Amino acid sequence: MKRQLAMIRAIGFVTYKEWAAFRSHMLASLLVGPVLFLVQVFIWQAMFEGKETINGLTFAQMLTYFGVSTLIHYISFDFADWNLQMLVRSGKFVTFALRPMPHWLFALAQKLGHRSLALGVEVLPVLLLFLFLFQVNLMPASPGWALLSIVLSFFMNFFINYCVGLTAFWLVRAEGVRRVFLLLKDVCAGVFLPLSFFPEVVQKLLFFLPFQFITYLPTRVYIGEYELAGIRLSLAEAVGLQALAVLITAGLTLALYHAALKRFTGVGV
């Protein structure tokens, strides 16, 4: 265990240094979040004209929702699916198949290093921009539960994306599948619209899918209340449900990973 932790720290640190040398890539992304948020401000200003609440959310809460979801996107951003598919397509995955550390753990260590750099380069500047320029209330209702939920969102996004990347072992060129899936994932996670705005029958389906645990649930926990498909949960219950979903998704990821390795070795026979 100590050796594994040491390797994770080493890989994360190397990834941090590597991306720090090319941090201009991250700086470019600073424009995306605020611009999309500004679009949301204009849209919801028109929607709330003459109304105090829509689906139980005030205008201020709606801005907080999209502000928090934007920050969560920066924190949990993941490219494990793209990286894994490139390794499989190019044949370079064979070098990882021979290493003592499983690739999924290597990819997670990379993400830890990459997102650690993002905290200072992306998250903090956008946070200050939302606070002082847009004057969005970003004070969490319960800092402890909010932090734990965001951490779980970080892992959930990784495991889901890694599962998408594993499809390359069966499809090889899975770029089209990847793009369609990631778009559906963002829709079902509540990136573009709070899930409570969908029809009730759709909400019931979304409640049992893992995607809400990436954005919608942690954002609602941050705000201080959770409700979906007529189901209201306390913050502790919501985070507990999220933790259970992360564990199930992690187990599914490991099962698919071992199946993919058998598929990979079978190709060379």
Secondary structure by P-SEA (a helix, b strand, c coil): caaaaaaaaaaaaaaaaaaaaaaaaaaaaaaaaaaaaaaaaaaaaaaaccccccccccaaaaaaaaaaaaaaaaaaccaaaaaaaaaaaaccccccccccccaaaaaaaaaaaaaaaaccccaaaaaaaaacccccccccccaaaaaaaaaaaaaaaaaaaaaaaacccccccaaaaaaaaaaaaaaaaccccccccccaaaaaaaaacccccccaaaaaaaacccccccccccaaaaaaaaaaaaaaaaaaaaaaaaaaaaaaaaaac
